[in-house]
């Protein structure tokens, strides 16, 4: 059988649905995102923290095994990733003051990201966070922030990123990683530098997923802070 190699290749038709007056899917995507957030907020609120954690018991147990195994296999080796956000129209001081106040509100914290399941302050200054790391729902505790500034030199890949740091621990005290952040004032806003450090065997895909997680939650919180009425400053989170 002869095949005409000069014949035009057939391609699958492009399918899309948009508002008649628009050239992209952004508006309908936005409608869906708003509704998805509202639905999640309703379900989380109706369930409450205890019932939600009970529902996720098996997933949290699997996440615990994942983190503990990663620590053991990594033998002290770590992997760090950093993302940076640029915020306009609000200062770093305004945002951190808002976040310090909002951190006591579980509803506000949960609304930061669809995969926030619990952010709950514990006696003694630690906070229990239940959220997704990679493909796992993980429960870990964050210690109070260490305000010492750690400078990362380009030639030193083992140094920690600059900024405040909080360790991530399992319930039994096993250290599984850390979070660092820094907020730098700019002329018309600020820059947020957000870093996560995890056991090396977690893999770059887990690091990348958490950087994406940072981008979603901090954008949500910054926009909520910018829209909030001004109030008295409180301790920085």
ChimeraX commands (.cxc) that place a marker at each C-alpha (Angstrom):
marker #1 position 0.00,0.00,0.00 radius 0.5
marker #1 position 1.34,3.41,-0.97 radius 0.5
marker #1 position 1.15,6.20,1.62 radius 0.5
marker #1 position 1.26,9.81,0.49 radius 0.5
marker #1 position 3.77,11.35,2.91 radius 0.5
marker #1 position 2.92,14.82,1.62 radius 0.5
marker #1 position -0.71,14.59,2.66 radius 0.5
marker #1 position -1.63,16.96,5.51 radius 0.5
marker #1 position -1.66,15.33,8.95 radius 0.5
marker #1 position -5.04,15.09,10.60 radius 0.5
marker #1 position -5.10,16.59,14.08 radius 0.5
marker #1 position -7.67,16.19,16.78 radius 0.5
marker #1 position -10.08,19.13,16.94 radius 0.5
marker #1 position -9.54,21.63,19.73 radius 0.5
marker #1 position -12.43,21.64,22.17 radius 0.5
marker #1 position -13.29,24.54,24.41 radius 0.5
marker #1 position -16.26,26.30,25.96 radius 0.5
marker #1 position -16.10,30.01,26.76 radius 0.5
marker #1 position -18.35,32.94,27.36 radius 0.5
marker #1 position -19.32,34.34,23.97 radius 0.5
marker #1 position -17.63,37.67,24.62 radius 0.5
marker #1 position -14.30,36.22,25.82 radius 0.5
marker #1 position -11.22,34.59,24.30 radius 0.5
marker #1 position -10.12,32.48,27.29 radius 0.5
marker #1 position -11.60,30.14,29.89 radius 0.5
marker #1 position -10.61,32.41,32.79 radius 0.5
marker #1 position -14.07,33.64,33.75 radius 0.5
marker #1 position -15.68,30.20,33.95 radius 0.5
marker #1 position -12.58,28.82,35.69 radius 0.5
marker #1 position -12.99,31.61,38.23 radius 0.5
marker #1 position -16.66,30.78,38.76 radius 0.5
marker #1 position -15.73,27.16,39.41 radius 0.5
marker #1 position -12.88,28.07,41.78 radius 0.5
marker #1 position -15.15,30.32,43.83 radius 0.5
marker #1 position -17.77,27.59,44.11 radius 0.5
marker #1 position -15.20,24.91,44.95 radius 0.5
marker #1 position -13.77,27.02,47.76 radius 0.5
marker #1 position -17.23,27.76,49.11 radius 0.5
marker #1 position -18.23,24.08,49.00 radius 0.5
marker #1 position -15.03,23.01,50.77 radius 0.5
marker #1 position -15.50,25.66,53.41 radius 0.5
marker #1 position -19.06,24.50,54.04 radius 0.5
marker #1 position -18.09,20.82,54.33 radius 0.5
marker #1 position -15.08,21.46,56.58 radius 0.5
marker #1 position -17.16,23.72,58.78 radius 0.5
marker #1 position -20.02,21.22,59.10 radius 0.5
marker #1 position -17.66,18.34,59.88 radius 0.5
marker #1 position -15.52,20.21,62.40 radius 0.5
marker #1 position -11.89,19.48,63.24 radius 0.5
marker #1 position -12.38,16.24,65.22 radius 0.5
marker #1 position -14.67,14.55,62.71 radius 0.5
marker #1 position -12.51,15.67,59.78 radius 0.5
marker #1 position -9.36,14.22,61.36 radius 0.5
marker #1 position -11.23,11.01,62.19 radius 0.5
marker #1 position -12.32,10.77,58.56 radius 0.5
marker #1 position -8.70,11.19,57.43 radius 0.5
marker #1 position -7.23,8.79,60.01 radius 0.5
marker #1 position -5.90,6.23,57.50 radius 0.5
marker #1 position -4.48,8.91,55.18 radius 0.5
marker #1 position -2.72,10.62,58.09 radius 0.5
marker #1 position -1.27,7.29,59.25 radius 0.5
marker #1 position 0.12,6.67,55.74 radius 0.5
marker #1 position 1.59,10.19,55.71 radius 0.5
marker #1 position 3.26,9.55,59.06 radius 0.5
marker #1 position 4.88,6.39,57.69 radius 0.5
marker #1 position 6.01,8.29,54.58 radius 0.5
marker #1 position 7.73,11.04,56.58 radius 0.5
marker #1 position 9.27,8.71,59.16 radius 0.5
marker #1 position 10.61,6.38,56.44 radius 0.5
marker #1 position 11.97,9.35,54.50 radius 0.5
marker #1 position 13.90,10.53,57.57 radius 0.5
marker #1 position 15.38,7.08,58.13 radius 0.5
marker #1 position 16.36,6.54,54.49 radius 0.5
marker #1 position 17.83,10.02,54.06 radius 0.5
marker #1 position 20.35,9.53,56.90 radius 0.5
marker #1 position 20.51,13.24,57.69 radius 0.5
marker #1 position 20.57,14.45,54.09 radius 0.5
marker #1 position 18.04,17.16,53.21 radius 0.5
marker #1 position 16.57,18.84,50.15 radius 0.5
marker #1 position 15.46,22.49,50.08 radius 0.5
marker #1 position 13.28,24.45,47.67 radius 0.5
marker #1 position 12.39,28.13,47.59 radius 0.5
marker #1 position 9.71,30.18,45.84 radius 0.5
marker #1 position 9.21,33.95,45.84 radius 0.5
marker #1 position 5.98,35.93,45.59 radius 0.5
marker #1 position 5.60,39.61,44.72 radius 0.5
marker #1 position 2.75,41.40,46.48 radius 0.5
marker #1 position 1.46,44.81,45.36 radius 0.5
marker #1 position -0.51,47.36,47.34 radius 0.5
marker #1 position 0.20,46.03,50.83 radius 0.5
marker #1 position 3.32,46.23,52.98 radius 0.5
marker #1 position 5.11,43.32,54.63 radius 0.5
marker #1 position 4.38,44.90,58.03 radius 0.5
marker #1 position 0.66,45.07,57.27 radius 0.5
marker #1 position 0.58,41.47,56.08 radius 0.5
marker #1 position 2.54,39.96,58.98 radius 0.5
marker #1 position 0.42,41.90,61.49 radius 0.5
marker #1 position -2.75,40.56,59.85 radius 0.5
marker #1 position -1.37,37.02,59.77 radius 0.5
marker #1 position -0.47,37.21,63.44 radius 0.5
marker #1 position -4.09,38.04,64.25 radius 0.5
marker #1 position -5.61,35.63,61.72 radius 0.5
marker #1 position -3.56,32.67,62.88 radius 0.5
marker #1 position -5.90,32.22,65.83 radius 0.5
marker #1 position -8.83,31.79,63.42 radius 0.5
marker #1 position -9.02,28.19,62.20 radius 0.5
marker #1 position -11.52,29.10,59.45 radius 0.5
marker #1 position -9.19,31.73,57.95 radius 0.5
marker #1 position -6.22,29.38,58.06 radius 0.5
marker #1 position -8.15,26.53,56.46 radius 0.5
marker #1 position -9.39,28.85,53.69 radius 0.5
marker #1 position -5.80,29.51,52.64 radius 0.5
marker #1 position -5.58,26.28,50.64 radius 0.5
marker #1 position -8.05,23.52,49.61 radius 0.5
marker #1 position -5.75,20.90,51.17 radius 0.5
marker #1 position -5.60,22.50,54.61 radius 0.5
marker #1 position -7.41,20.13,56.96 radius 0.5
marker #1 position -6.40,21.52,60.35 radius 0.5
marker #1 position -4.20,24.31,61.68 radius 0.5
marker #1 position -4.54,24.13,65.44 radius 0.5
marker #1 position -2.46,25.89,68.12 radius 0.5
marker #1 position -1.25,23.62,70.91 radius 0.5
marker #1 position -0.24,24.55,74.48 radius 0.5
marker #1 position 3.40,25.62,74.63 radius 0.5
marker #1 position 3.51,27.48,71.32 radius 0.5
marker #1 position 3.50,24.58,68.85 radius 0.5
marker #1 position 0.96,24.35,66.04 radius 0.5
marker #1 position -0.46,21.12,64.63 radius 0.5
marker #1 position -0.86,21.32,60.85 radius 0.5
marker #1 position -2.63,18.69,58.76 radius 0.5
marker #1 position -2.12,19.25,55.05 radius 0.5
marker #1 position -0.83,17.56,51.91 radius 0.5
marker #1 position 2.88,16.95,51.29 radius 0.5
marker #1 position 3.33,15.45,47.86 radius 0.5
marker #1 position 0.60,12.81,47.58 radius 0.5
marker #1 position 0.24,12.29,51.33 radius 0.5
marker #1 position -1.97,13.89,53.96 radius 0.5
marker #1 position 0.52,14.60,56.75 radius 0.5
marker #1 position 0.10,15.72,60.35 radius 0.5
marker #1 position 3.08,17.57,61.78 radius 0.5
marker #1 position 3.86,20.12,64.45 radius 0.5
marker #1 position 5.65,23.42,63.96 radius 0.5
marker #1 position 7.76,24.91,66.74 radius 0.5
marker #1 position 7.93,28.62,67.49 radius 0.5
marker #1 position 9.89,30.63,64.94 radius 0.5
marker #1 position 13.64,30.98,65.32 radius 0.5
marker #1 position 14.36,34.62,64.47 radius 0.5
marker #1 position 18.07,34.13,63.78 radius 0.5
marker #1 position 18.98,35.07,60.21 radius 0.5
marker #1 position 20.74,32.30,58.30 radius 0.5
marker #1 position 22.58,33.46,55.20 radius 0.5
marker #1 position 22.77,31.09,52.25 radius 0.5
marker #1 position 25.84,31.67,50.11 radius 0.5
marker #1 position 25.61,30.59,46.42 radius 0.5
marker #1 position 28.68,28.36,46.81 radius 0.5
marker #1 position 27.31,26.60,49.89 radius 0.5
marker #1 position 24.44,24.36,48.82 radius 0.5
marker #1 position 24.10,22.85,52.29 radius 0.5
marker #1 position 23.41,26.16,54.06 radius 0.5
marker #1 position 19.88,27.00,55.08 radius 0.5
marker #1 position 17.94,29.74,53.28 radius 0.5
marker #1 position 17.77,33.14,54.92 radius 0.5
marker #1 position 14.81,33.99,57.12 radius 0.5
marker #1 position 12.91,32.85,60.18 radius 0.5
marker #1 position 12.79,29.09,60.57 radius 0.5
marker #1 position 10.37,26.68,62.23 radius 0.5
marker #1 position 11.04,22.98,62.56 radius 0.5
marker #1 position 8.46,20.40,61.48 radius 0.5
marker #1 position 8.07,17.47,63.88 radius 0.5
marker #1 position 5.98,14.34,64.15 radius 0.5
marker #1 position 3.93,13.83,67.30 radius 0.5
marker #1 position 6.75,11.82,68.93 radius 0.5
marker #1 position 9.24,14.67,68.36 radius 0.5
marker #1 position 10.96,13.29,65.24 radius 0.5
marker #1 position 12.19,16.24,63.16 radius 0.5
marker #1 position 11.05,15.77,59.56 radius 0.5
marker #1 position 11.93,19.15,58.04 radius 0.5
marker #1 position 11.55,22.88,58.43 radius 0.5
marker #1 position 9.88,25.95,56.97 radius 0.5
marker #1 position 11.59,29.32,56.50 radius 0.5
marker #1 position 10.22,32.63,55.30 radius 0.5
marker #1 position 11.28,36.24,54.85 radius 0.5
marker #1 position 9.20,39.28,53.91 radius 0.5
marker #1 position 11.08,42.19,52.34 radius 0.5
marker #1 position 9.52,45.60,51.83 radius 0.5
marker #1 position 9.42,47.03,48.28 radius 0.5
marker #1 position 8.41,50.47,47.01 radius 0.5
marker #1 position 4.86,49.38,46.15 radius 0.5
marker #1 position 4.47,46.22,48.20 radius 0.5
marker #1 position 6.72,43.41,49.36 radius 0.5
marker #1 position 8.44,40.19,48.35 radius 0.5
marker #1 position 7.81,36.94,50.20 radius 0.5
marker #1 position 10.60,34.35,50.11 radius 0.5
marker #1 position 9.21,30.96,51.16 radius 0.5
marker #1 position 11.33,27.83,51.67 radius 0.5
marker #1 position 10.74,24.24,52.68 radius 0.5
marker #1 position 13.37,21.69,53.71 radius 0.5
marker #1 position 12.53,17.96,53.78 radius 0.5
marker #1 position 14.46,14.66,53.93 radius 0.5
marker #1 position 16.35,14.14,50.67 radius 0.5
marker #1 position 14.51,10.95,49.73 radius 0.5
marker #1 position 11.17,12.78,49.67 radius 0.5
marker #1 position 12.17,13.76,46.13 radius 0.5
marker #1 position 12.06,16.96,44.14 radius 0.5
marker #1 position 8.42,16.39,43.19 radius 0.5
marker #1 position 7.37,16.69,46.84 radius 0.5
marker #1 position 9.41,19.88,47.24 radius 0.5
marker #1 position 7.86,21.32,44.07 radius 0.5
marker #1 position 4.35,20.43,45.23 radius 0.5
marker #1 position 4.92,22.27,48.49 radius 0.5
marker #1 position 6.27,25.34,46.73 radius 0.5
marker #1 position 3.05,25.37,44.71 radius 0.5
marker #1 position 1.18,24.96,48.00 radius 0.5
marker #1 position 3.01,28.03,49.37 radius 0.5
marker #1 position 2.05,30.06,46.30 radius 0.5
marker #1 position -1.66,29.27,46.70 radius 0.5
marker #1 position -1.95,29.76,50.46 radius 0.5
marker #1 position 0.14,32.90,50.74 radius 0.5
marker #1 position -1.57,34.55,47.76 radius 0.5
marker #1 position -4.93,33.84,49.40 radius 0.5
marker #1 position -3.78,35.17,52.78 radius 0.5
marker #1 position -2.10,38.27,51.31 radius 0.5
marker #1 position -5.20,39.20,49.30 radius 0.5
marker #1 position -7.41,38.69,52.37 radius 0.5
marker #1 position -5.03,40.84,54.41 radius 0.5
marker #1 position -5.12,43.58,51.78 radius 0.5
marker #1 position -8.93,43.58,51.81 radius 0.5
marker #1 position -9.24,43.51,55.61 radius 0.5
marker #1 position -9.98,46.68,57.57 radius 0.5
marker #1 position -6.96,48.10,59.38 radius 0.5
marker #1 position -6.64,47.00,62.97 radius 0.5
marker #1 position -4.17,47.17,65.85 radius 0.5
marker #1 position -0.89,45.42,65.18 radius 0.5
marker #1 position -0.24,42.10,66.88 radius 0.5
marker #1 position 2.62,39.71,67.18 radius 0.5
marker #1 position 4.07,38.50,63.91 radius 0.5
marker #1 position 3.40,34.85,63.10 radius 0.5
marker link #1:1,2 radius 0.2
marker link #1:2,3 radius 0.2
marker link #1:3,4 radius 0.2
marker link #1:4,5 radius 0.2
marker link #1:5,6 radius 0.2
marker link #1:6,7 radius 0.2
marker link #1:7,8 radius 0.2
marker link #1:8,9 radius 0.2
marker link #1:9,10 radius 0.2
marker link #1:10,11 radius 0.2
marker link #1:11,12 radius 0.2
marker link #1:12,13 radius 0.2
marker link #1:13,14 radius 0.2
marker link #1:14,15 radius 0.2
marker link #1:15,16 radius 0.2
marker link #1:16,17 radius 0.2
marker link #1:17,18 radius 0.2
marker link #1:18,19 radius 0.2
marker link #1:19,20 radius 0.2
marker link #1:20,21 radius 0.2
marker link #1:21,22 radius 0.2
marker link #1:22,23 radius 0.2
marker link #1:23,24 radius 0.2
marker link #1:24,25 radius 0.2
marker link #1:25,26 radius 0.2
marker link #1:26,27 radius 0.2
marker link #1:27,28 radius 0.2
marker link #1:28,29 radius 0.2
marker link #1:29,30 radius 0.2
marker link #1:30,31 radius 0.2
marker link #1:31,32 radius 0.2
marker link #1:32,33 radius 0.2
marker link #1:33,34 radius 0.2
marker link #1:34,35 radius 0.2
marker link #1:35,36 radius 0.2
marker link #1:36,37 radius 0.2
marker link #1:37,38 radius 0.2
marker link #1:38,39 radius 0.2
marker link #1:39,40 radius 0.2
marker link #1:40,41 radius 0.2
marker link #1:41,42 radius 0.2
marker link #1:42,43 radius 0.2
marker link #1:43,44 radius 0.2
marker link #1:44,45 radius 0.2
marker link #1:45,46 radius 0.2
marker link #1:46,47 radius 0.2
marker link #1:47,48 radius 0.2
marker link #1:48,49 radius 0.2
marker link #1:49,50 radius 0.2
marker link #1:50,51 radius 0.2
marker link #1:51,52 radius 0.2
marker link #1:52,53 radius 0.2
marker link #1:53,54 radius 0.2
marker link #1:54,55 radius 0.2
marker link #1:55,56 radius 0.2
marker link #1:56,57 radius 0.2
marker link #1:57,58 radius 0.2
marker link #1:58,59 radius 0.2
marker link #1:59,60 radius 0.2
marker link #1:60,61 radius 0.2
marker link #1:61,62 radius 0.2
marker link #1:62,63 radius 0.2
marker link #1:63,64 radius 0.2
marker link #1:64,65 radius 0.2
marker link #1:65,66 radius 0.2
marker link #1:66,67 radius 0.2
marker link #1:67,68 radius 0.2
marker link #1:68,69 radius 0.2
marker link #1:69,70 radius 0.2
marker link #1:70,71 radius 0.2
marker link #1:71,72 radius 0.2
marker link #1:72,73 radius 0.2
marker link #1:73,74 radius 0.2
marker link #1:74,75 radius 0.2
marker link #1:75,76 radius 0.2
marker link #1:76,77 radius 0.2
marker link #1:77,78 radius 0.2
marker link #1:78,79 radius 0.2
marker link #1:79,80 radius 0.2
marker link #1:80,81 radius 0.2
marker link #1:81,82 radius 0.2
marker link #1:82,83 radius 0.2
marker link #1:83,84 radius 0.2
marker link #1:84,85 radius 0.2
marker link #1:85,86 radius 0.2
marker link #1:86,87 radius 0.2
marker link #1:87,88 radius 0.2
marker link #1:88,89 radius 0.2
marker link #1:89,90 radius 0.2
marker link #1:90,91 radius 0.2
marker link #1:91,92 radius 0.2
marker link #1:92,93 radius 0.2
marker link #1:93,94 radius 0.2
marker link #1:94,95 radius 0.2
marker link #1:95,96 radius 0.2
marker link #1:96,97 radius 0.2
marker link #1:97,98 radius 0.2
marker link #1:98,99 radius 0.2
marker link #1:99,100 radius 0.2
marker link #1:100,101 radius 0.2
marker link #1:101,102 radius 0.2
marker link #1:102,103 radius 0.2
marker link #1:103,104 radius 0.2
marker link #1:104,105 radius 0.2
marker link #1:105,106 radius 0.2
marker link #1:106,107 radius 0.2
marker link #1:107,108 radius 0.2
marker link #1:108,109 radius 0.2
marker link #1:109,110 radius 0.2
marker link #1:110,111 radius 0.2
marker link #1:111,112 radius 0.2
marker link #1:112,113 radius 0.2
marker link #1:113,114 radius 0.2
marker link #1:114,115 radius 0.2
marker link #1:115,116 radius 0.2
marker link #1:116,117 radius 0.2
marker link #1:117,118 radius 0.2
marker link #1:118,119 radius 0.2
marker link #1:119,120 radius 0.2
marker link #1:120,121 radius 0.2
marker link #1:121,122 radius 0.2
marker link #1:122,123 radius 0.2
marker link #1:123,124 radius 0.2
marker link #1:124,125 radius 0.2
marker link #1:125,126 radius 0.2
marker link #1:126,127 radius 0.2
marker link #1:127,128 radius 0.2
marker link #1:128,129 radius 0.2
marker link #1:129,130 radius 0.2
marker link #1:130,131 radius 0.2
marker link #1:131,132 radius 0.2
marker link #1:132,133 radius 0.2
marker link #1:133,134 radius 0.2
marker link #1:134,135 radius 0.2
marker link #1:135,136 radius 0.2
marker link #1:136,137 radius 0.2
marker link #1:137,138 radius 0.2
marker link #1:138,139 radius 0.2
marker link #1:139,140 radius 0.2
marker link #1:140,141 radius 0.2
marker link #1:141,142 radius 0.2
marker link #1:142,143 radius 0.2
marker link #1:143,144 radius 0.2
marker link #1:144,145 radius 0.2
marker link #1:145,146 radius 0.2
marker link #1:146,147 radius 0.2
marker link #1:147,148 radius 0.2
marker link #1:148,149 radius 0.2
marker link #1:149,150 radius 0.2
marker link #1:150,151 radius 0.2
marker link #1:151,152 radius 0.2
marker link #1:152,153 radius 0.2
marker link #1:153,154 radius 0.2
marker link #1:154,155 radius 0.2
marker link #1:155,156 radius 0.2
marker link #1:156,157 radius 0.2
marker link #1:157,158 radius 0.2
marker link #1:158,159 radius 0.2
marker link #1:159,160 radius 0.2
marker link #1:160,161 radius 0.2
marker link #1:161,162 radius 0.2
marker link #1:162,163 radius 0.2
marker link #1:163,164 radius 0.2
marker link #1:164,165 radius 0.2
marker link #1:165,166 radius 0.2
marker link #1:166,167 radius 0.2
marker link #1:167,168 radius 0.2
marker link #1:168,169 radius 0.2
marker link #1:169,170 radius 0.2
marker link #1:170,171 radius 0.2
marker link #1:171,172 radius 0.2
marker link #1:172,173 radius 0.2
marker link #1:173,174 radius 0.2
marker link #1:174,175 radius 0.2
marker link #1:175,176 radius 0.2
marker link #1:176,177 radius 0.2
marker link #1:177,178 radius 0.2
marker link #1:178,179 radius 0.2
marker link #1:179,180 radius 0.2
marker link #1:180,181 radius 0.2
marker link #1:181,182 radius 0.2
marker link #1:182,183 radius 0.2
marker link #1:183,184 radius 0.2
marker link #1:184,185 radius 0.2
marker link #1:185,186 radius 0.2
marker link #1:186,187 radius 0.2
marker link #1:187,188 radius 0.2
marker link #1:188,189 radius 0.2
marker link #1:189,190 radius 0.2
marker link #1:190,191 radius 0.2
marker link #1:191,192 radius 0.2
marker link #1:192,193 radius 0.2
marker link #1:193,194 radius 0.2
marker link #1:194,195 radius 0.2
marker link #1:195,196 radius 0.2
marker link #1:196,197 radius 0.2
marker link #1:197,198 radius 0.2
marker link #1:198,199 radius 0.2
marker link #1:199,200 radius 0.2
marker link #1:200,201 radius 0.2
marker link #1:201,202 radius 0.2
marker link #1:202,203 radius 0.2
marker link #1:203,204 radius 0.2
marker link #1:204,205 radius 0.2
marker link #1:205,206 radius 0.2
marker link #1:206,207 radius 0.2
marker link #1:207,208 radius 0.2
marker link #1:208,209 radius 0.2
marker link #1:209,210 radius 0.2
marker link #1:210,211 radius 0.2
marker link #1:211,212 radius 0.2
marker link #1:212,213 radius 0.2
marker link #1:213,214 radius 0.2
marker link #1:214,215 radius 0.2
marker link #1:215,216 radius 0.2
marker link #1:216,217 radius 0.2
marker link #1:217,218 radius 0.2
marker link #1:218,219 radius 0.2
marker link #1:219,220 radius 0.2
marker link #1:220,221 radius 0.2
marker link #1:221,222 radius 0.2
marker link #1:222,223 radius 0.2
marker link #1:223,224 radius 0.2
marker link #1:224,225 radius 0.2
marker link #1:225,226 radius 0.2
marker link #1:226,227 radius 0.2
marker link #1:227,228 radius 0.2
marker link #1:228,229 radius 0.2
marker link #1:229,230 radius 0.2
marker link #1:230,231 radius 0.2
marker link #1:231,232 radius 0.2
marker link #1:232,233 radius 0.2
marker link #1:233,234 radius 0.2
marker link #1:234,235 radius 0.2
marker link #1:235,236 radius 0.2
marker link #1:236,237 radius 0.2
view
